[in-house]
Amino acid sequence: MASSNSVPRRSDLLDQLNKANRFAWLLVQFEIVLIAIVSAIIDWNWVQQQPVLTTVAIGTMVCPTAFSIVRYVSVKKVRIQDLKESTRFGSFDKYRLQTLFRDTLSKLHLPDEGLSVYIVASRSINAAAMHVGLGSFFKSLNGIYLNRQALHKLEPTEIQDLMGHELGHYYKHYLVTDRYRMVTIVLGSLVGIFAAQHIEFDSYFGYIFGYLVLTGVPALFWMLSSLPHAKNSQAIEFLCDDFGAHVGGVLPSIHGLLKLGLDAELECVVMQQAVLSKLAGNFNPSELIETISGAIPYGHASREEIEDKVNRELRNRAAERKMSIGGLLNYMWNSEAEADAAEQLAIEAKKMRKLQSEPRMNWESLLPNSSRIEFSENGISNLVELLESRTDEHLFRIPEAPHDAHPTLRSRILYLWHNRSEIESQSRT
């Protein structure tokens, strides 16, 4: 049986992150020293004579960050101040969103530095914070990214909590190594160049060995640099939930988490049924996911309405695809790889279907109004009692693992409730 003793204490998480960042500062300084040493022993004449190998050595280190940046650049988004006057997301327009953001900054005692808030065309309730960690490079990407669906399904206090959570990632609770990513990139690139200088590219085996070294060096660096994040990611998420709750208290935070879980649960069911349907065979996995996600409407809709809309979209897209020469050529060229991906997707869908048969607690029965996710403080107390007494039942039927980067929604709710006194005390200072 879960109890408050199994919920992390706020002070312990703060200590954990502080210790991690003290080590991270030492690591960054050590990397800077290594940069100076490796720079001194590199043969720079060789670098001038071998521009291709030098570019490959640098590129293999830069590519992971570059791909991440490209993903953020390519996502469909718009800054709230650039929204049209007529644009509405639920009850929100550009002016109300700007007011909510400024108020959130004020309540969290954060500076108004003109940080961008972007609206992303996504059908799931979520948000993200982006800090590239490359100094002035790509600085325009830095900001808070709110999914459009969140604006249709969350109340203003819950939107502020979401903003506060992401501002926690941006300003308060992060690893120093993430902010000095450029140092790791420079060091890895230099080590790659140094390694390339000592490889004999004069035979087939030489090229194979060189390829392994040039790809292995950045892989090793990124693996090592990711270890602190893997160890501390859950602590950071708890603390960012904590920071978001400083805006309006723990109740809006918990309400937002419950809505996030319900939304994910509904999306999981729709996705699972669509993937296992006969219509799914007309698409490759990426097209299938894109079609399903694109068919999910913004705002509130019943499961039946969403499933009907998804099925109609799948039928329409399947008809278009059969008439497309491009679709035929794509099948001819990529059928084997797509078959493997489709098989894996089907396996995941069957896991989700099995999940639907497992016991789930009926926590909605505690709601004063079944059509509205809103508890009083006593109601949350009853919810917490249910969460701690029925550990063999799911809060939501969604894929969650105790060791994921994000804690489970159950753990996040329990953390907020059992640390509410410290959170509320901190928010008043």
C-alpha positions in Angstrom: 0.0 0.0 0.0 1.3 3.5 -0.9 1.7 6.0 1.8 3.0 9.5 2.3 6.3 7.9 3.3 6.9 6.8 -0.3 6.3 10.3 -1.7 9.5 12.3 -2.2 10.0 15.2 0.1 10.4 18.7 -1.4 13.6 19.4 0.6 15.1 16.1 -0.5 14.5 16.8 -4.2 16.0 20.3 -3.9 19.1 18.9 -2.2 19.3 16.2 -4.9 19.2 18.8 -7.7 21.7 21.1 -6.0 24.2 18.3 -5.6 23.7 17.3 -9.2 24.4 20.8 -10.3 27.5 21.2 -8.1 28.9 18.1 -9.9 27.7 19.5 -13.2 29.6 22.7 -12.7 32.8 20.7 -12.0 32.1 18.6 -15.2 31.7 21.7 -17.3 35.0 23.2 -16.0 36.7 19.8 -16.6 35.4 19.8 -20.2 36.8 23.4 -20.7 40.2 22.2 -19.5 40.0 19.2 -21.9 39.1 21.6 -24.7 42.3 23.5 -24.1 44.4 20.4 -23.9 42.9 18.7 -27.1 43.1 22.0 -29.0 46.8 22.2 -28.2 47.6 18.7 -29.4 45.5 18.7 -32.6 47.5 19.0 -35.9 45.8 22.1 -37.3 47.7 21.7 -40.6 46.0 18.4 -41.0 42.6 20.0 -40.4 43.2 22.4 -43.3 44.3 19.6 -45.6 41.4 17.2 -44.7 38.3 19.4 -44.8 36.0 16.4 -45.5 37.1 14.3 -42.5 37.1 17.3 -40.3 33.5 18.1 -41.4 32.5 14.5 -40.7 34.1 14.6 -37.3 32.3 17.8 -36.4 29.0 16.8 -38.0 28.6 13.5 -36.2 28.8 15.5 -32.9 26.6 18.4 -34.0 23.8 16.3 -35.7 21.8 15.2 -32.6 21.5 18.8 -31.5 20.9 20.0 -35.0 18.1 17.5 -35.6 16.5 18.6 -32.3 16.6 22.2 -33.4 15.2 21.4 -36.8 12.3 19.6 -35.2 11.4 22.7 -33.2 11.9 25.0 -36.2 9.6 22.9 -38.4 6.8 22.5 -35.8 3.8 24.6 -36.7 3.7 27.3 -34.1 2.8 31.0 -33.5 3.8 33.5 -30.8 0.8 34.7 -28.8 1.5 38.3 -29.7 1.4 37.4 -33.4 -2.0 35.8 -33.2 -4.8 37.4 -35.3 -7.3 39.7 -33.5 -10.0 37.2 -34.4 -8.2 34.1 -33.2 -9.8 32.3 -30.3 -8.7 29.1 -28.6 -11.7 28.2 -26.4 -12.2 31.2 -24.2 -8.7 32.6 -24.8 -7.5 35.3 -27.2 -4.1 36.8 -27.6 -4.7 39.5 -25.0 -6.0 37.2 -22.3 -3.0 34.8 -22.9 -0.6 37.7 -22.6 -2.2 38.9 -19.4 -2.1 35.4 -17.9 1.5 35.0 -18.8 2.5 38.4 -17.3 0.5 37.6 -14.2 2.3 34.2 -13.9 5.7 35.8 -14.2 4.7 38.3 -11.4 3.4 35.6 -9.1 6.6 33.6 -9.6 8.8 36.7 -9.1 10.4 36.1 -12.5 11.7 38.9 -14.8 9.7 39.9 -17.8 12.5 39.5 -20.4 10.2 39.1 -23.4 10.4 35.4 -23.4 8.3 34.0 -26.2 5.2 31.9 -25.6 4.2 29.8 -28.6 1.0 28.0 -29.4 1.6 24.7 -31.1 -0.9 22.9 -33.3 -1.1 19.7 -31.2 -4.2 17.8 -30.2 -2.9 16.6 -26.8 -2.8 18.5 -23.5 0.8 19.3 -23.0 3.5 22.0 -23.0 7.2 22.3 -23.3 10.1 24.7 -22.4 12.9 25.2 -24.9 16.3 26.5 -24.0 18.7 25.6 -26.8 21.8 26.0 -24.5 23.9 27.4 -27.4 24.4 30.9 -26.2 23.1 33.4 -28.7 22.7 30.8 -31.4 19.1 30.0 -32.2 18.0 32.1 -29.3 14.7 32.9 -31.0 13.7 29.2 -30.3 13.9 29.7 -26.6 10.5 30.0 -25.0 7.4 28.2 -23.7 5.4 26.0 -26.1 1.7 25.5 -25.2 -0.2 22.8 -27.1 -3.4 24.3 -28.6 -5.6 21.5 -27.1 -4.6 22.6 -23.6 -6.2 26.0 -24.3 -9.5 24.3 -25.3 -9.6 22.0 -22.3 -8.0 23.8 -19.3 -9.3 26.6 -17.1 -7.2 29.9 -16.8 -5.8 28.9 -13.4 -4.7 25.5 -14.9 -3.1 27.3 -17.9 -1.1 29.4 -15.5 -0.1 26.3 -13.7 1.1 24.8 -17.0 3.0 28.0 -17.8 4.5 28.0 -14.3 5.6 24.4 -14.7 7.4 25.2 -18.0 8.9 28.4 -16.5 10.3 26.2 -13.8 12.2 24.2 -16.5 13.4 27.4 -18.1 14.4 29.5 -15.1 14.6 27.4 -12.0 15.0 23.6 -12.1 17.4 22.4 -14.8 20.8 20.8 -15.1 23.8 23.1 -15.7 25.1 20.7 -18.3 22.0 21.3 -20.4 22.7 25.1 -20.4 26.3 24.6 -21.4 25.6 22.1 -24.2 27.9 24.0 -26.5 30.9 23.0 -24.3 30.1 19.3 -24.8 29.6 19.8 -28.5 33.0 21.6 -28.9 34.8 19.0 -26.8 33.3 16.1 -28.7 34.1 17.7 -32.1 37.7 18.3 -31.1 38.1 14.8 -29.8 36.6 13.5 -33.0 39.1 15.5 -35.1 42.0 14.3 -33.0 40.9 10.7 -33.4 40.5 11.1 -37.2 44.1 12.3 -37.5 45.4 9.0 -36.1 43.3 6.7 -38.3 44.7 5.2 -41.5 42.0 5.5 -44.1 44.1 3.4 -46.6 42.0 0.2 -46.7 38.5 -1.2 -46.5 39.0 -2.1 -42.8 40.6 1.3 -42.2 37.5 3.0 -43.4 35.2 0.7 -41.3 37.3 1.4 -38.2 37.3 5.1 -38.9 33.6 5.2 -39.3 33.1 3.3 -36.0 35.4 5.8 -34.3 33.9 8.9 -35.8 30.4 7.8 -34.9 31.4 6.2 -31.6 33.1 9.3 -30.1 29.9 11.5 -30.2 27.8 8.6 -29.1 30.0 8.2 -26.1 29.9 11.9 -25.3 26.1 12.2 -25.6 25.6 9.0 -23.5 27.8 10.4 -20.7 26.2 13.8 -20.8 22.8 12.3 -20.6 23.5 10.3 -17.4 22.9 13.3 -15.0 19.6 14.0 -16.8 18.5 10.4 -16.6 19.2 10.3 -12.9 17.5 13.6 -12.1 14.7 13.9 -14.6 12.0 12.8 -12.2 13.2 15.2 -9.5 13.1 18.0 -12.0 9.5 17.2 -13.1 8.3 17.0 -9.4 9.9 20.4 -8.7 8.5 22.0 -11.8 5.0 20.8 -10.8 5.9 22.3 -7.4 6.9 25.6 -9.1 3.7 25.7 -11.2 1.6 25.3 -8.0 3.2 28.5 -6.7 0.9 30.4 -9.0 -2.5 29.3 -7.8 -2.0 26.5 -5.3 -2.0 22.7 -5.6 -5.7 22.3 -6.5 -5.5 23.8 -10.0 -2.3 21.8 -10.5 -4.0 18.5 -9.5 -7.1 19.4 -11.7 -4.7 20.0 -14.6 -3.0 16.6 -14.1 -6.4 14.8 -14.0 -7.5 16.4 -17.2 -4.2 15.6 -18.8 -4.6 11.9 -17.8 -8.2 11.8 -19.1 -7.2 13.3 -22.4 -4.3 10.8 -22.7 -6.5 7.9 -21.8 -9.1 8.8 -24.5 -6.3 9.3 -27.1 -4.8 6.0 -26.2 -8.1 4.1 -26.7 -8.8 5.8 -30.0 -5.2 5.2 -31.2 -5.3 1.6 -30.2 -8.6 0.8 -32.0 -7.6 2.7 -35.1 -4.2 1.0 -35.4 -5.8 -2.5 -35.1 -8.6 -1.7 -37.5 -8.8 -3.0 -41.1 -8.3 0.5 -42.4 -4.9 0.7 -40.8 -3.4 -1.6 -43.5 -3.7 1.2 -46.0 -1.1 3.3 -44.3 2.5 3.1 -43.3 3.0 3.8 -39.5 4.0 7.5 -39.8 1.0 8.2 -42.1 -1.3 6.3 -39.8 -0.3 8.2 -36.7 -0.4 11.5 -38.5 -3.9 10.8 -39.8 -5.2 9.7 -36.5 -3.7 12.6 -34.6 -4.9 15.1 -37.2 -8.4 13.8 -37.0 -8.8 14.2 -33.3 -10.8 17.5 -32.8 -9.8 20.4 -30.7 -12.0 20.9 -27.7 -14.4 18.6 -25.9 -15.8 15.6 -27.8 -17.1 12.2 -26.7 -15.2 9.0 -27.5 -17.9 8.0 -30.1 -17.5 11.4 -31.8 -13.8 11.1 -32.0 -13.8 7.5 -33.2 -16.3 8.4 -35.9 -14.2 11.3 -37.1 -11.0 9.3 -37.1 -12.6 6.4 -39.0 -14.0 8.8 -41.6 -10.6 10.5 -42.0 -8.9 7.1 -42.4 -11.4 6.0 -45.1 -11.0 9.3 -47.0 -7.2 9.2 -46.8 -7.1 5.6 -47.8 -9.2 6.3 -50.9 -6.9 9.2 -51.9 -3.8 7.1 -51.3 -5.0 4.3 -53.6 -5.3 6.8 -56.4 -1.9 8.2 -55.8 1.1 7.1 -57.9 3.4 8.5 -55.2 1.8 6.2 -52.7 2.5 3.2 -54.9 6.1 4.2 -55.5 6.5 4.7 -51.7 5.2 1.2 -51.0 7.6 -0.3 -53.6 10.6 1.4 -52.2 9.9 1.3 -48.4 7.6 -1.7 -48.0 10.0 -3.9 -46.0 11.0 -1.2 -43.4 7.4 0.0 -43.1 6.2 -3.6 -42.5 8.6 -3.9 -39.6 7.5 -0.6 -38.1 3.8 -1.5 -38.7 4.4 -4.8 -36.8 5.9 -3.0 -33.9 3.1 -0.5 -33.9 0.6 -3.3 -33.8 2.4 -4.9 -30.9 2.2 -1.6 -29.0 -1.5 -1.3 -29.8 -2.2 -4.8 -28.5 -0.4 -3.8 -25.2 -2.7 -0.8 -25.0 -5.7 -3.0 -25.6 -4.6 -5.3 -22.8 -4.2 -2.3 -20.6 -7.9 -1.4 -21.2 -8.9 -4.7 -19.6 -7.0 -4.0 -16.3 -8.7 -2.6 -13.2 -9.1 1.2 -13.0 -10.3 3.1 -10.0 -13.6 5.0 -10.3 -12.2 8.2 -8.9 -14.7 10.2 -11.0 -17.4 9.1 -8.5 -15.8 11.5 -6.0 -16.5 14.5 -8.1 -19.3 16.8 -6.9 -20.2 17.4 -10.6 -19.5 14.5 -12.9 -19.3 16.8 -15.9 -16.6 19.0 -14.4 -13.1 18.1 -13.1 -13.1 20.2 -9.9 -12.5 19.1 -6.3 -12.7 21.0 -3.1 -9.8 20.5 -0.6 -11.8 17.8 1.1 -12.5 16.2 -2.2 -8.8 16.0 -3.0 -8.2 14.5 0.4 -10.6 11.7 -0.5 -9.0 11.3 -3.9 -5.5 10.9 -2.2 -6.9 8.3 0.2 -8.2 6.4 -2.8 -4.9 6.6 -4.6 -3.0 5.4 -1.6 -5.4 2.5 -0.8 -5.9 1.1 -4.3 -2.4 0.7 -5.6 -3.4 -2.3 -7.7 -5.8 -0.2 -9.8 -4.8 2.3 -12.5 -5.6 5.9 -12.1 -5.7 6.1 -15.9 -5.3 3.3 -18.4 -2.3 4.8 -20.1 1.3 3.5 -20.5 3.2 4.7 -17.5 6.3 3.2 -15.9 7.8 4.1 -12.5 11.2 4.7 -14.0 10.2 6.9 -17.0 11.6 10.4 -17.3 8.3 11.7 -16.1 6.9 10.4 -12.8 3.5 8.7 -13.0 0.4 11.0 -12.7 -0.5 9.2 -9.4 3.0 10.1 -8.0 2.8 13.7 -9.2 -0.6 14.2 -7.5 0.6 12.6 -4.2 3.7 14.7 -4.3 1.7 18.0 -4.6 -0.7 17.0 -1.9 1.8 15.8 0.7 4.1 18.8 0.1 1.4 21.4 -0.1 2.3 23.2 3.1 5.9 23.8 2.0 4.7 24.7 -1.5 2.2 27.2 -0.3 4.7 28.6 2.2 7.2 29.1 -0.5 4.7 30.8 -2.8 4.0 33.4 -0.2 7.7 34.5 0.1 
